[in-house]
């Protein structure tokens, strides 16, 4: 199991469209993946779970992955967040 703290930098945070791309990316990995904010931990593969955290620009969240491709999962999700979700225009 590995984890990484990351700051959300895109304007809309993890709401609506960016959250959809985030969970699609999380679902591309076999590992179990979670997002932690404050005292809450949700399944990163669940749109409702991710949206329920209310993650806005400037917030720090922790990504946690556990499984066969955990390193790839954390790296891929970190890259997506760091890009500001640029691939969604």
N, C-alpha and C positions, 0 to 999 in steps of 0.2 A: 504494500500500500504506500502510495506517495501522495504528497499534497504540495500546493503552491499558492501563495497569496498573489492576487493580481488586482490592479486598480482598473475599474471600468472607465474608459476614456471617451467613448462615443457619445454624442449629444443626447440620444434618447435612452441610454442605459440598456438594460436587458428587458425592454418592453416590446410587445407586439412583434414586429417584423424581425428585429435583431434576435429576440428570444427564440423565434422559430428557427432561424439559421443555427443558433447555438445548440438547440436540442437535436436538430438534424445531424449536426457534426458529432455530438455526443453519442447519438445512436449508431454512428458509423463504426464505433469501437465495441469490442466484445466485453471489455472491462466494465465493472460497475463504476459509475461516475456520480459524484454528488457536488452540490454547490452549498457552501456554508456561509451564512451571514449572521453576525451576532450569535445568538444561541440556537439558530435554526439550521437544519440540514435537510436539503431536499434532493430528490433524484434529478440529476441533470438531464435525464432523458424524458422528463415529464414537463410539458409546456405549462400546465396549470401550476405545478410545483415551483418552477422557475419564476413565473409571473407573480406568484404569491409572495415572493421575497421583496418585491418592490425595489429592485436594484436600479439606482439612478447613477448618472455621471458623477465620477469622483469617489464613489464608494469602493471599498476594498472587500473582496470576497475571497474565499478559499476554495480552490478546486481540489477535489480528492478523487483518486482513481485506485481501483483495486482489481487486478486481474492480469491476464496474459499480455495485453498490450497497454498497460497502464502508463508507461512512459510516452508512448505515441499519443495516447488520449490527452494527457496533460499538455504535451507539446503542441498538439493540433489545436486544442481549445485556447491555449495561451496565444498562439499565433493569430487565431480568429479575432480574439478580443483586442490584441495589440494592433491589429490592422484597422481597428475602428469599424469593422464589418464592411470594409471598402468594397468587397465583392458584391454587396447588395445595392450599390449605387446610392 
